[in-house]
Every structure is written in structure tokens, then in C-alpha cells.
Amino acid sequence: MIEINAALEVATATHPGMVRSHNEDSIAAEAEVGLAVLADGMGGYNAGEVASGIAVEMIRTEMRKSLSVKKPGERNGLNAEQLITDHATRANAAIYHASQSQPQYSGMGTTLVVALWHDNQMSVGHIGDSRLYRLRGGALEQVTRDHSLLQEQIDSGMITREQARHSQNKNLVTRAVGIDPEVETEVHSYPVQAGDIYLMCSDGLNDMVTDEDIQMILSSFQANLPLAAQQLVQQACDNGGRDNVSVILVRIVKAFPARTGLMDKLKTWLR
């Protein structure tokens, strides 16, 4: 899928992989409002799919309602970080309630990455080990930091990043949406530049494809964003595809500086 508005170009791709029987990832991306959401579900039977679906659909729907204007450059004074936190909190409560009240969904949860582009910035909130990367000037940088046992071991110096690539503990997250009554969303904002490409992905991509190969694919196919998305997914499958794999690509087509006087309604909602 591809969407384009004046400021952003968006392409997405998702695949169950070569081992799993169904896809528990959920994604949504809307260039019109500058929003992208990705979730990687976990739980028995179809519970992971339910959890990720609840998170993505709730956030997509409610975020659209909250944004009184549609274009990323028409959000002067937007408290994007608070908006992301509030909607992630609501999604967590909904999933937790469903898991407590319906036995077939017991223990379900999901990772989450939410990005909102506004006022020449990107605000990103995440929970778990799904990631957001940025390609700028040919250099790929991981913007989010995994909430995982592996990341904690790397941070403490117990293992190196290379050792982490071969660890058996890749899927042990230290926080997830819907597992506990409350969860902390890590949220940050960053300035954007025209030409930036942002990649959101489930761990089915970065567990199977090295950052170096991700950078090479994005650089090689950056002129064709839908093809780049497909190539990333295909590479993960070619390398074994042991998990569901999903990607969202967002290109900054041009600057979208804030305009004034258009966000009173949203400010009132956030009070």
C-alpha cells in the first residue's frame, strides 16, 4: 500500500513469514494525518492477533478524532507526546480488560510503535521491541531503544550486540501493552528533514535482516518506497522468515512547518 500527501509518502508491507500459520502483526499508516502505528501481538491461539488489532485500530481511530486538522503542518502547539501517551494508555486498558474478562484471551499482549509527524517534527512512542529507524544522508540509525532482556544485557555490558544477534532470548520483552493494568510508554520527539526515510518494523524484520542489509535495501530502493517495503519483507523471508514481518516506510517529501491558530480544539481536549 502507498499513500502520498504534500509532505509525506507512506508505504507498508506485512507477511506471516515462512514458519507461522497466521499473522499477529497489525499496522496502520495514514499520510493524510501524518500517523503510523505498528503492533506485534503475543499470546496463545489468535490472542496476539486480537491484542495487536485492538491497539492499532483504537489508536488509529481515536487519534484521527483527536486531530482537529488533518495536515502535519497545521498543528501549532500540538502536545503530540501527551497525545501518544494517552492513547497508548487507553489501548493498554482495553487489551488488559479483554484478557481478564475473556478466558480465551488470557495473557495476550502486544508491542507498539506510534509515530506522529507534525510541525517539522516526529514524535514517537513505543512499548516493547518493535522498532523505528531513520535513514538520513545514507546513514541508518535506530531511533527507538528496545524494551527487552537483550537490550538490558547489552546496556549492562553482559553481552555485545553481535552476541545478542545469536541469543536465544530475542523475544523476551520487559514491557508490553495489555499485560499489566498500567504500562509506561517511552515517548520522544525529533526534528525531521526533507528526504528522511523512517522505517517502523516488527522484530520479524530486524531479527532476520541485519541493520547493514536494511540500510543497503533502503538506500538502493529509496526512489520506490513500495518496492523498498516489499524488498525488506522478502529479504526477511529469504533469510528464514521465522516470525511475522511488517514494515511501514515514511518519506519526508518536503518541510511542514507549523501554522498558527489552528489547534485550540485539541488543546482544550488535552486539558
FILOMAR-966470 format. One line per field, with one value per residue: residue in three letters; chain; z, x, y of N, C-alpha, C in turn. Coordinates in pm, 1 decimal. Layout:
residues N
rest Ala,...
kette A,...
n_z Z,...
n_x X,...
n_y Y,...
ca_z Z,...
ca_x X,...
ca_y Y,...
c_z Z,...
c_x X,...
c_y Y,...
end
This chain:
residues 271
rest Met,Ile,Glu,Ile,Asn,Ala,Ala,Leu,Glu,Val,Ala,Thr,Ala,Thr,His,Pro,Gly,Met,Val,Arg,Ser,His,Asn,Glu,Asp,Ser,Ile,Ala,Ala,Glu,Ala,Glu,Val,Gly,Leu,Ala,Val,Leu,Ala,Asp,Gly,Met,Gly,Gly,Tyr,Asn,Ala,Gly,Glu,Val,Ala,Ser,Gly,Ile,Ala,Val,Glu,Met,Ile,Arg,Thr,Glu,Met,Arg,Lys,Ser,Leu,Ser,Val,Lys,Lys,Pro,Gly,Glu,Arg,Asn,Gly,Leu,Asn,Ala,Glu,Gln,Leu,Ile,Thr,Asp,His,Ala,Thr,Arg,Ala,Asn,Ala,Ala,Ile,Tyr,His,Ala,Ser,Gln,Ser,Gln,Pro,Gln,Tyr,Ser,Gly,Met,Gly,Thr,Thr,Leu,Val,Val,Ala,Leu,Trp,His,Asp,Asn,Gln,Met,Ser,Val,Gly,His,Ile,Gly,Asp,Ser,Arg,Leu,Tyr,Arg,Leu,Arg,Gly,Gly,Ala,Leu,Glu,Gln,Val,Thr,Arg,Asp,His,Ser,Leu,Leu,Gln,Glu,Gln,Ile,Asp,Ser,Gly,Met,Ile,Thr,Arg,Glu,Gln,Ala,Arg,His,Ser,Gln,Asn,Lys,Asn,Leu,Val,Thr,Arg,Ala,Val,Gly,Ile,Asp,Pro,Glu,Val,Glu,Thr,Glu,Val,His,Ser,Tyr,Pro,Val,Gln,Ala,Gly,Asp,Ile,Tyr,Leu,Met,Cys,Ser,Asp,Gly,Leu,Asn,Asp,Met,Val,Thr,Asp,Glu,Asp,Ile,Gln,Met,Ile,Leu,Ser,Ser,Phe,Gln,Ala,Asn,Leu,Pro,Leu,Ala,Ala,Gln,Gln,Leu,Val,Gln,Gln,Ala,Cys,Asp,Asn,Gly,Gly,Arg,Asp,Asn,Val,Ser,Val,Ile,Leu,Val,Arg,Ile,Val,Lys,Ala,Phe,Pro,Ala,Arg,Thr,Gly,Leu,Met,Asp,Lys,Leu,Lys,Thr,Trp,Leu,Arg
kette A,A,A,A,A,A,A,A,A,A,A,A,A,A,A,A,A,A,A,A,A,A,A,A,A,A,A,A,A,A,A,A,A,A,A,A,A,A,A,A,A,A,A,A,A,A,A,A,A,A,A,A,A,A,A,A,A,A,A,A,A,A,A,A,A,A,A,A,A,A,A,A,A,A,A,A,A,A,A,A,A,A,A,A,A,A,A,A,A,A,A,A,A,A,A,A,A,A,A,A,A,A,A,A,A,A,A,A,A,A,A,A,A,A,A,A,A,A,A,A,A,A,A,A,A,A,A,A,A,A,A,A,A,A,A,A,A,A,A,A,A,A,A,A,A,A,A,A,A,A,A,A,A,A,A,A,A,A,A,A,A,A,A,A,A,A,A,A,A,A,A,A,A,A,A,A,A,A,A,A,A,A,A,A,A,A,A,A,A,A,A,A,A,A,A,A,A,A,A,A,A,A,A,A,A,A,A,A,A,A,A,A,A,A,A,A,A,A,A,A,A,A,A,A,A,A,A,A,A,A,A,A,A,A,A,A,A,A,A,A,A,A,A,A,A,A,A,A,A,A,A,A,A,A,A,A,A,A,A,A,A,A,A,A,A,A,A,A,A,A,A
n_z 0.0,-69.8,19.3,-39.7,63.8,55.2,209.6,309.5,218.0,218.7,263.2,299.3,417.5,490.8,618.9,692.0,722.4,697.7,863.8,1064.0,1096.6,1082.3,1078.3,1332.1,1353.4,1333.7,1141.2,1063.4,860.8,775.6,556.0,520.7,771.9,895.9,1049.6,1188.7,1288.6,1450.5,1558.5,1730.7,1803.9,2087.0,2238.9,2310.4,2069.2,1875.1,2014.4,2021.7,1776.9,1816.8,2025.3,1906.4,1701.0,1837.1,1961.5,1741.6,1589.5,1775.1,1839.4,1587.9,1511.7,1730.1,1739.3,1500.3,1553.1,1755.2,1633.1,1515.4,1277.0,961.5,824.8,856.4,890.8,1011.0,1288.4,1512.7,1830.6,1916.1,2152.6,2103.6,2220.3,2461.0,2360.7,2224.5,2442.6,2598.0,2431.0,2397.3,2659.0,2690.8,2505.9,2624.4,2857.1,2745.4,2619.5,2836.3,2995.6,2824.1,2821.4,3083.1,3116.7,2926.1,2890.6,2673.7,2580.5,2769.9,2910.8,2678.1,2475.8,2335.1,2139.7,2063.0,1840.1,1782.1,1568.1,1504.8,1279.1,1273.0,1259.2,1148.4,1288.0,1435.3,1653.7,1857.2,2013.4,2204.1,2303.8,2414.2,2179.1,1909.6,1640.8,1544.3,1281.9,1127.0,811.8,697.7,485.8,376.1,594.8,838.3,1135.2,1447.4,1611.0,1824.7,2141.1,2234.8,2457.6,2617.6,2739.0,2620.3,2539.1,2787.6,2880.8,2697.5,2757.6,3016.1,2972.3,2971.0,2742.0,2395.8,2109.2,1883.1,1992.0,2088.9,1860.7,1813.0,2024.0,2231.3,2355.6,2226.7,2208.0,2450.5,2603.5,2810.6,2871.1,2771.6,2585.4,2745.6,2920.4,3191.7,3434.1,3403.8,3192.9,3095.0,2844.1,2632.9,2509.4,2263.5,2083.5,1763.5,1534.2,1184.6,846.6,503.1,277.6,459.8,550.8,727.6,907.6,1040.8,1219.2,1289.0,1503.3,1343.0,1115.4,1187.9,1333.7,1142.1,936.2,899.6,1034.5,858.1,612.0,596.7,571.2,323.0,149.0,180.0,89.5,-173.2,-290.2,-243.4,-408.5,-481.8,-281.7,-215.6,-333.2,-189.7,64.3,10.6,-62.4,175.9,337.1,181.5,197.6,466.1,469.2,286.9,437.0,618.2,761.1,1025.2,1181.1,1192.4,971.8,942.2,793.3,792.2,591.1,579.9,402.4,414.1,224.0,184.6,376.0,663.7,825.2,1129.6,1134.8,1259.7,1519.5,1484.3,1653.2,1878.3,1951.8,1995.2,2202.0,2404.7,2440.5,2545.8,2797.1
n_x 84.1,43.0,53.5,24.1,71.2,102.9,329.9,425.0,516.0,397.1,447.6,360.0,404.4,332.0,368.3,308.5,539.0,767.7,721.8,521.0,166.8,-29.7,-76.7,19.3,86.6,-10.9,-85.3,-108.9,-124.3,-135.9,-89.2,-221.3,-290.5,-51.4,25.1,138.5,114.7,221.6,202.1,297.4,168.2,122.2,61.1,-147.2,-317.4,-530.5,-488.4,-278.0,-303.3,-550.0,-489.1,-293.9,-447.9,-654.6,-503.2,-390.1,-617.1,-772.8,-598.4,-551.3,-815.1,-900.9,-699.6,-731.9,-976.2,-897.4,-730.5,-785.8,-730.2,-604.4,-357.3,-0.3,143.3,-28.2,-60.3,-2.7,139.8,72.0,57.5,205.2,340.8,205.8,-43.0,7.9,88.1,-148.5,-330.2,-203.4,-213.3,-489.0,-533.9,-385.9,-537.2,-777.4,-701.4,-599.8,-831.6,-991.7,-839.8,-862.3,-1133.3,-1217.3,-1158.7,-1029.1,-855.3,-667.5,-371.3,-283.7,-100.9,82.1,342.5,420.3,445.5,413.0,394.1,389.5,378.1,449.0,457.7,722.4,846.6,890.6,711.8,751.6,628.0,687.5,654.1,793.2,966.8,943.2,1051.0,1171.3,1344.4,1570.0,1660.9,1898.7,2072.6,2196.3,2276.5,2183.7,1996.8,1902.2,1626.7,1446.0,1475.5,1501.3,1269.5,1363.8,1496.0,1739.9,1834.4,1875.1,2079.8,2279.7,2313.4,2414.1,2656.7,2688.0,2665.0,2767.8,2656.4,2679.4,2683.7,2427.8,2277.1,2275.9,2153.1,1936.5,1734.7,1577.9,1307.9,1213.5,1048.6,1053.4,850.5,507.8,206.2,-102.2,-50.6,-20.7,-208.8,-126.2,107.3,419.9,473.0,736.2,833.5,947.3,1059.7,1167.8,1348.7,1271.2,1389.7,1365.0,1365.0,1436.6,1389.2,1175.2,1157.6,941.6,915.0,831.8,984.5,1029.0,1151.7,1407.5,1525.7,1586.7,1717.1,2009.3,2111.7,2285.1,2216.6,1951.6,1991.2,2124.2,1924.0,1721.4,1860.0,1915.7,1663.9,1527.3,1405.8,1171.8,937.1,727.0,836.0,1071.8,969.8,854.2,1083.9,1230.1,1065.0,1068.8,1339.2,1363.1,1201.9,1343.1,1568.4,1486.6,1253.7,1132.1,938.8,639.6,646.9,658.4,647.0,659.5,708.9,804.8,844.6,986.3,866.7,862.1,921.8,712.7,625.5,486.2,163.2,-18.1,-271.8,-459.9,-512.9,-678.8,-899.0,-791.9,-611.6,-790.0,-910.7,-698.2,-662.3
n_y -118.2,228.7,570.3,918.3,1250.8,1609.1,1644.7,1399.5,1064.7,738.8,390.5,47.2,-292.1,-632.1,-966.0,-1310.3,-1458.3,-1741.4,-1952.7,-1921.8,-1975.4,-1783.1,-1425.0,-1217.0,-956.1,-612.5,-325.0,25.4,311.3,647.6,885.9,1124.0,1228.4,1213.6,989.4,682.3,344.3,52.2,-283.5,-577.3,-870.0,-1094.8,-1412.0,-1700.2,-1915.2,-1720.1,-1492.2,-1302.6,-1175.9,-1056.1,-875.8,-702.1,-602.4,-464.8,-261.5,-116.7,-39.9,103.4,318.1,432.9,513.7,677.5,866.7,1003.3,1128.1,1297.8,1479.8,1784.3,1907.7,1800.9,1798.6,1752.3,1993.4,2169.6,2202.5,2368.7,2406.5,2154.0,1898.0,1643.7,1429.3,1385.7,1319.6,1077.7,920.6,918.6,779.7,535.0,445.8,409.7,207.6,5.3,-39.0,-131.6,-373.4,-516.0,-538.8,-695.1,-930.6,-1009.9,-1053.6,-1235.3,-1564.0,-1694.8,-1509.4,-1470.2,-1344.3,-1222.0,-985.1,-705.6,-554.0,-209.5,61.6,398.6,669.7,1016.3,1274.1,1615.7,1972.1,2000.1,1796.6,1469.2,1274.0,996.8,710.1,417.4,72.5,-217.0,-434.6,-370.3,-159.7,174.1,317.0,555.4,672.4,883.0,1088.1,865.2,717.7,482.5,484.0,353.7,461.0,417.5,244.8,-84.7,-237.6,-480.5,-795.0,-860.3,-605.9,-488.0,-652.7,-589.5,-316.6,-334.1,-445.0,-717.1,-873.0,-846.4,-651.8,-809.2,-1066.5,-1064.4,-1090.2,-1358.1,-1471.8,-1675.4,-1551.1,-1362.5,-1280.0,-1192.4,-956.4,-663.0,-494.8,-460.3,-401.1,-432.2,-642.8,-581.7,-382.0,-117.3,55.1,192.7,425.0,494.2,798.8,1023.5,1318.6,1436.4,1645.2,1669.8,1618.3,1711.4,1444.2,1251.1,907.8,705.6,406.3,176.5,-124.6,-469.7,-720.1,-932.6,-844.9,-715.0,-920.7,-1103.1,-974.1,-792.5,-471.6,-348.8,-462.3,-380.1,-104.9,-102.3,-198.5,-4.1,222.3,148.4,119.0,352.2,535.5,419.8,365.4,171.6,-60.0,-81.5,-143.8,-394.9,-535.9,-543.4,-704.9,-936.3,-1004.0,-1073.1,-1301.0,-1460.4,-1506.2,-1686.5,-1625.7,-1656.0,-1542.5,-1338.2,-1058.1,-712.0,-389.7,-33.9,239.9,577.1,865.5,1188.9,1427.6,1704.2,2006.0,2074.5,2313.1,2452.2,2597.7,2880.0,2918.4,2708.8,2498.5,2506.9,2355.4,2098.9,2154.4,2216.6,1967.6,1824.8,1927.8
ca_z 0.0,-70.7,33.0,-53.3,71.3,10.7,292.0,343.0,135.5,307.5,202.8,401.3,373.9,601.6,572.1,806.1,730.6,638.6,966.4,1133.7,1015.5,1063.9,1104.3,1453.8,1342.4,1281.6,1102.5,1002.8,826.4,701.6,522.0,529.9,906.2,947.2,1158.0,1160.7,1407.5,1426.2,1679.3,1713.6,1909.8,2150.3,2314.0,2250.8,1968.7,1797.2,2108.6,1981.8,1666.5,1876.3,2100.1,1815.6,1626.6,1925.6,1980.6,1620.1,1547.6,1873.1,1827.3,1457.5,1512.5,1828.5,1703.5,1396.2,1618.4,1838.6,1549.2,1455.7,1140.2,904.3,765.7,957.4,911.0,1063.0,1426.4,1601.0,1972.5,1942.9,2250.4,2041.2,2311.9,2554.5,2282.9,2203.7,2572.4,2638.1,2350.8,2430.7,2788.9,2668.8,2438.0,2725.1,2943.9,2670.1,2599.2,2967.6,3033.6,2741.6,2862.0,3214.6,3113.1,2829.9,2914.8,2553.5,2555.2,2889.7,2889.8,2549.0,2479.6,2207.6,2133.4,1999.9,1798.0,1727.3,1524.9,1456.8,1217.4,1295.0,1286.1,1114.9,1389.3,1450.8,1790.3,1852.4,2138.9,2182.6,2415.0,2364.9,2095.2,1771.7,1628.0,1443.7,1230.7,1036.2,710.6,665.2,420.8,351.4,720.5,909.9,1280.5,1525.3,1693.6,1948.7,2215.5,2270.6,2595.3,2611.4,2821.0,2545.0,2545.2,2922.5,2889.3,2620.3,2832.9,3135.9,2930.8,2983.6,2608.7,2289.7,2011.5,1795.4,2066.7,2100.4,1735.4,1813.8,2152.6,2231.8,2434.6,2145.0,2214.7,2588.1,2622.3,2950.8,2884.8,2656.8,2600.1,2781.4,3014.7,3325.5,3432.6,3356.3,3126.0,3060.8,2704.4,2613.9,2401.8,2233.6,1960.4,1688.0,1412.8,1059.8,730.3,374.3,230.8,560.0,540.4,856.9,899.9,1158.6,1186.8,1393.0,1515.0,1234.1,1018.6,1236.6,1378.1,1024.8,843.2,974.7,1009.6,738.2,494.6,593.1,515.3,181.6,76.6,178.8,3.5,-312.3,-342.3,-182.1,-507.6,-497.3,-144.4,-206.5,-366.2,-75.7,169.0,-32.2,-60.7,315.2,379.7,106.0,249.9,592.2,434.7,223.7,541.3,706.8,793.4,1140.7,1251.0,1109.5,943.0,897.4,782.3,746.9,546.9,565.9,347.8,426.3,88.9,198.4,510.6,701.5,945.5,1195.2,1113.2,1389.8,1545.7,1433.6,1740.7,2002.7,1987.6,2050.2,2330.9,2500.3,2465.0,2622.7,2933.3
ca_x 0.0,116.0,-24.0,105.9,15.3,203.1,450.1,469.1,484.7,390.9,430.8,355.6,403.9,328.7,369.2,315.8,668.6,777.6,700.2,394.2,48.4,-108.6,-3.3,-24.4,121.1,-112.4,-26.7,-193.2,-46.0,-216.8,-10.6,-307.4,-284.4,84.1,19.8,171.6,103.6,259.6,195.5,334.4,93.1,172.2,-41.4,-186.9,-423.2,-530.3,-493.6,-183.0,-365.3,-654.8,-426.7,-234.6,-557.7,-718.8,-413.3,-375.6,-743.7,-809.5,-512.9,-578.4,-946.7,-909.8,-605.7,-796.5,-1076.7,-830.6,-663.5,-892.2,-689.1,-553.0,-223.4,105.2,190.8,-136.2,-78.5,77.2,114.6,27.2,131.2,199.5,387.8,96.9,-148.2,50.5,83.6,-287.9,-396.2,-140.1,-268.3,-624.8,-522.7,-340.8,-650.8,-874.8,-648.3,-593.4,-969.2,-1035.2,-768.1,-912.0,-1275.3,-1242.2,-1053.7,-953.2,-757.5,-586.1,-228.4,-245.6,-39.0,138.9,433.9,355.8,519.0,323.9,467.1,306.3,458.7,382.0,540.6,861.2,896.0,827.9,702.6,736.8,612.6,698.2,647.3,838.5,1086.9,927.4,1146.5,1168.5,1475.4,1572.3,1765.9,1924.9,2202.1,2254.2,2311.5,2069.3,2008.2,1789.7,1580.2,1392.2,1559.2,1416.0,1237.3,1384.5,1603.4,1864.5,1882.3,1927.1,2208.6,2374.8,2338.8,2493.1,2785.7,2692.1,2686.4,2786.3,2547.4,2697.7,2636.5,2282.7,2215.2,2268.6,2097.7,1809.2,1639.6,1541.2,1168.0,1174.8,1032.0,1041.3,719.1,420.1,73.1,-210.6,-10.7,-45.2,-309.3,-64.5,235.8,482.4,508.9,853.3,798.6,1045.5,1035.4,1290.4,1329.7,1281.8,1443.0,1318.9,1448.6,1441.2,1300.3,1156.3,1116.8,887.8,913.8,825.8,1115.3,1043.4,1247.2,1544.4,1583.4,1625.2,1794.4,2099.4,2095.6,2362.5,2137.5,1836.7,2040.8,2152.4,1797.5,1656.5,1936.8,1906.6,1526.8,1460.4,1325.1,1046.1,910.3,656.4,928.1,1162.3,897.3,843.3,1216.9,1264.6,988.9,1118.3,1470.1,1339.0,1151.4,1452.7,1663.6,1425.8,1118.2,1086.3,832.4,568.6,731.1,580.8,722.4,597.9,808.2,753.2,943.3,954.2,872.4,900.3,901.3,575.3,630.6,358.1,85.0,-67.7,-412.7,-547.9,-518.6,-749.1,-985.7,-709.9,-559.2,-899.9,-928.2,-584.9,-660.5
ca_y 0.0,355.8,692.7,1037.7,1383.7,1706.6,1642.2,1264.5,948.4,622.7,258.5,-56.8,-432.3,-727.4,-1104.8,-1402.1,-1524.7,-1874.8,-2055.0,-1901.1,-2005.5,-1662.6,-1300.8,-1148.9,-813.9,-520.7,-196.9,128.9,429.8,743.3,1004.5,1241.9,1285.0,1200.3,891.6,543.0,260.2,-86.9,-365.1,-717.8,-935.1,-1216.2,-1484.0,-1827.3,-1920.5,-1596.4,-1380.3,-1199.4,-1102.6,-973.3,-766.7,-603.4,-539.8,-367.3,-147.7,-37.0,19.8,206.6,435.7,496.1,577.1,783.9,973.0,1084.9,1211.9,1397.9,1579.5,1864.8,1935.1,1677.8,1800.5,1761.0,2129.4,2253.1,2157.3,2452.9,2386.3,2018.3,1818.9,1512.2,1326.1,1355.0,1254.4,939.5,853.2,898.8,675.4,407.1,406.9,359.8,77.0,-91.0,-70.9,-211.2,-508.0,-580.9,-572.8,-808.0,-1051.4,-1050.5,-1087.6,-1342.0,-1664.0,-1730.9,-1403.6,-1454.7,-1327.2,-1162.9,-854.0,-663.6,-440.5,-95.1,181.3,501.3,789.5,1125.7,1379.3,1743.4,2090.2,1965.5,1704.8,1339.3,1224.6,851.7,639.0,272.7,-21.4,-346.8,-441.8,-323.6,-50.2,280.0,357.8,671.1,680.9,1023.6,1102.6,733.7,651.1,427.9,494.1,303.9,572.2,362.0,150.5,-197.7,-275.3,-624.9,-850.2,-847.3,-467.6,-466.0,-721.6,-508.0,-193.5,-364.6,-496.9,-862.3,-927.8,-748.4,-651.0,-924.7,-1182.9,-1054.0,-1136.8,-1504.7,-1513.8,-1747.0,-1471.7,-1246.9,-1239.2,-1163.4,-811.6,-623.0,-431.0,-482.9,-343.8,-523.5,-747.5,-528.7,-274.5,5.8,38.8,320.4,446.3,580.1,892.1,1128.4,1393.3,1462.7,1724.8,1593.8,1687.9,1661.1,1334.9,1144.3,792.9,641.3,266.2,109.8,-267.7,-571.4,-784.7,-1028.5,-790.0,-694.2,-1047.6,-1182.0,-891.6,-705.4,-328.4,-315.5,-500.4,-289.7,20.7,-121.4,-210.5,126.9,312.9,103.9,127.7,465.7,607.3,347.9,325.2,43.4,-167.9,-94.7,-216.9,-534.4,-597.2,-570.3,-822.5,-1051.5,-1042.6,-1143.6,-1434.4,-1534.8,-1542.2,-1786.4,-1581.9,-1732.7,-1470.1,-1240.9,-942.5,-596.5,-265.0,90.6,337.0,713.3,958.8,1331.2,1482.3,1844.9,2058.5,2107.3,2396.7,2474.7,2718.6,2926.5,2941.9,2604.9,2382.9,2537.0,2244.2,1990.6,2197.2,2202.6,1823.2,1773.1,1984.0
c_z 0.0,-59.1,21.5,-21.3,35.6,85.6,311.6,236.1,224.4,226.9,313.0,337.7,497.5,546.3,693.8,823.9,678.9,737.0,1030.4,1039.9,993.4,1113.5,1227.0,1458.9,1293.4,1251.1,1050.0,975.6,738.7,678.5,542.1,666.5,969.4,1060.3,1108.6,1292.1,1369.6,1559.6,1644.0,1831.1,1963.7,2230.1,2240.2,2152.8,1883.8,1886.3,2072.0,1870.4,1717.2,1947.0,2008.0,1737.3,1708.4,1937.2,1858.0,1582.8,1645.3,1852.3,1695.4,1461.7,1606.3,1797.7,1595.3,1456.5,1694.4,1757.4,1474.6,1316.1,1089.6,865.9,871.7,985.0,970.9,1208.8,1522.9,1746.7,2008.7,2046.7,2204.3,2136.7,2410.2,2483.9,2261.0,2334.4,2613.3,2561.3,2372.2,2564.3,2774.0,2599.6,2536.7,2813.3,2872.5,2652.3,2731.4,3013.6,2954.5,2785.9,2997.5,3209.5,3017.9,2837.4,2792.7,2520.3,2674.0,2855.7,2758.5,2569.7,2344.0,2230.0,2064.2,1960.5,1733.4,1689.6,1467.8,1405.6,1223.0,1308.9,1258.5,1222.5,1370.8,1599.1,1783.0,1993.4,2113.3,2314.2,2359.4,2269.1,1946.7,1759.8,1529.3,1411.1,1146.2,940.8,671.6,605.4,398.3,475.7,793.3,1060.3,1346.0,1623.5,1827.3,2012.2,2268.0,2420.8,2600.2,2704.8,2750.9,2554.4,2682.9,2940.3,2812.2,2699.9,2953.6,3102.2,2941.4,2850.7,2511.2,2195.2,1916.5,1865.3,2077.7,1975.5,1736.1,1943.7,2134.2,2303.6,2357.7,2172.3,2356.0,2609.2,2769.7,2975.5,2757.7,2688.3,2637.2,2881.7,3157.9,3318.9,3381.0,3289.6,3089.5,2913.1,2698.8,2491.7,2387.8,2103.5,1896.5,1569.4,1288.8,950.6,604.0,324.1,331.4,520.8,677.0,834.7,1035.4,1124.9,1310.3,1395.7,1413.6,1122.3,1077.6,1298.9,1261.2,928.9,925.6,942.5,883.1,611.4,483.1,529.9,365.5,99.0,68.3,86.5,-143.7,-372.6,-290.8,-280.5,-527.6,-361.9,-133.1,-237.5,-252.4,36.7,134.6,-26.1,81.8,365.8,309.8,159.9,381.4,565.7,372.7,328.0,642.7,750.8,914.3,1216.0,1148.4,1087.3,883.5,893.9,739.9,710.8,528.0,516.3,370.0,288.7,90.7,340.1,536.7,832.4,1000.1,1147.3,1245.5,1395.1,1504.1,1530.3,1871.7,2048.0,2051.4,2185.9,2439.5,2538.4,2557.1,2766.4,3032.6
c_x 87.7,17.1,70.9,20.6,127.1,335.1,508.5,429.4,496.8,373.0,436.7,361.6,402.8,312.0,376.8,451.5,660.0,747.6,562.4,274.9,-39.8,-28.7,-61.0,22.1,-1.0,-45.5,-134.5,-105.6,-130.5,-135.2,-90.8,-297.4,-146.4,96.5,60.2,171.3,139.3,258.5,223.4,275.3,158.8,59.2,-82.4,-301.7,-418.3,-522.8,-397.1,-237.4,-474.5,-593.8,-369.4,-342.3,-629.5,-632.1,-410.1,-506.1,-789.2,-728.4,-538.0,-709.0,-951.2,-814.1,-665.1,-899.9,-1011.8,-768.0,-768.6,-857.7,-611.3,-406.2,-115.6,156.1,87.9,-166.6,5.4,39.7,68.8,116.3,125.7,241.3,278.2,-15.7,-115.5,40.7,-59.6,-352.9,-332.2,-192.2,-408.0,-622.9,-479.4,-456.9,-752.0,-828.9,-642.4,-732.6,-1018.9,-968.8,-816.3,-1054.7,-1308.5,-1129.6,-969.2,-846.1,-663.0,-437.5,-187.6,-184.3,19.1,246.6,360.6,459.6,417.8,407.7,369.4,397.5,381.9,487.4,689.4,927.2,831.5,829.0,674.4,727.4,623.1,696.5,688.2,955.3,1061.5,999.5,1104.7,1312.2,1458.7,1689.0,1780.5,2064.5,2272.4,2289.9,2184.8,2095.1,1883.9,1749.4,1526.0,1492.2,1469.1,1391.9,1243.7,1496.4,1737.7,1921.8,1939.7,2062.4,2316.8,2413.4,2428.4,2631.0,2799.1,2720.5,2708.4,2665.9,2558.2,2651.2,2483.9,2212.6,2196.5,2209.9,1966.2,1699.6,1583.9,1400.8,1119.7,1169.2,1012.2,917.7,639.9,283.8,-26.2,-176.6,-42.6,-148.9,-254.8,68.6,289.3,518.5,630.7,829.3,907.9,1006.1,1168.8,1258.1,1346.2,1339.0,1381.8,1417.4,1465.2,1347.0,1295.8,1100.8,1066.5,876.7,890.3,959.7,1135.1,1132.2,1387.2,1606.8,1639.4,1716.1,1880.5,2071.3,2170.5,2283.7,2010.7,1876.9,2065.4,2024.3,1727.9,1728.6,1919.8,1769.2,1453.4,1376.8,1188.3,1009.4,831.4,747.5,1027.6,1096.2,887.7,978.0,1261.3,1194.5,1040.5,1252.8,1455.1,1290.0,1262.0,1554.2,1606.7,1285.5,1059.3,971.6,755.4,659.2,645.4,668.9,630.3,711.5,741.2,865.9,894.6,974.4,915.9,871.0,753.5,577.1,491.5,293.9,20.4,-219.2,-507.0,-568.3,-593.0,-835.2,-906.3,-654.9,-666.2,-918.9,-818.6,-582.7,-719.9
c_y 123.3,470.5,810.7,1160.1,1480.5,1692.9,1503.0,1164.0,825.8,495.4,153.7,-195.4,-520.1,-868.1,-1197.0,-1467.8,-1667.3,-1987.5,-2043.8,-1923.4,-1883.2,-1542.7,-1231.4,-1003.6,-736.7,-387.9,-103.6,249.1,520.9,869.9,1132.0,1309.1,1270.9,1101.4,753.9,465.2,117.8,-161.0,-510.1,-795.0,-1060.7,-1279.4,-1609.0,-1814.5,-1794.0,-1472.9,-1268.9,-1112.6,-1009.2,-852.4,-660.4,-530.0,-434.6,-242.4,-57.5,31.9,127.7,333.3,507.6,575.3,696.7,899.0,1062.8,1178.0,1326.0,1510.6,1660.3,1913.2,1816.2,1682.4,1820.4,1901.5,2223.1,2218.1,2239.4,2427.7,2246.5,1950.7,1673.6,1401.4,1286.0,1280.4,1106.4,861.7,822.0,784.1,538.9,354.9,349.1,223.9,-29.9,-134.6,-159.9,-355.3,-583.6,-624.3,-693.6,-937.7,-1102.6,-1102.8,-1202.3,-1444.5,-1697.2,-1627.6,-1382.7,-1444.7,-1264.5,-1024.8,-820.8,-558.6,-326.6,8.9,275.2,622.2,891.3,1235.8,1509.8,1852.3,2066.4,1878.5,1567.5,1306.2,1075.6,796.7,490.3,197.2,-157.1,-335.9,-418.5,-189.5,58.8,317.6,484.0,657.5,826.8,1033.6,970.7,655.8,607.8,436.4,436.9,412.7,522.0,265.9,40.2,-206.5,-427.6,-667.1,-835.5,-706.7,-437.2,-533.2,-646.2,-384.0,-218.0,-419.1,-647.4,-930.0,-813.9,-752.7,-770.5,-1052.3,-1182.8,-1106.7,-1287.8,-1559.3,-1588.4,-1667.2,-1352.4,-1194.7,-1208.6,-1012.6,-781.3,-536.8,-452.6,-424.2,-454.4,-630.4,-707.1,-416.1,-141.8,-25.9,176.7,323.5,538.1,667.8,998.2,1198.5,1431.8,1553.7,1637.3,1681.9,1628.4,1555.6,1223.6,1030.8,725.5,500.9,221.2,-38.3,-352.7,-644.2,-896.3,-978.2,-786.8,-818.8,-1128.8,-1105.7,-795.8,-559.1,-286.0,-349.5,-416.4,-156.9,8.7,-126.6,-74.9,223.7,277.8,129.1,251.1,546.3,543.7,289.0,194.0,-75.4,-189.6,-173.9,-364.9,-605.5,-629.5,-696.2,-948.0,-1098.8,-1117.7,-1285.7,-1520.1,-1582.1,-1641.0,-1753.1,-1651.7,-1665.7,-1388.4,-1120.1,-830.7,-472.9,-151.4,184.9,472.7,802.5,1101.7,1394.4,1628.1,1889.3,2085.5,2186.7,2424.3,2603.9,2755.0,2928.4,2832.5,2488.9,2408.1,2419.8,2130.8,2028.7,2183.4,2056.0,1769.5,1825.3,1884.2
end
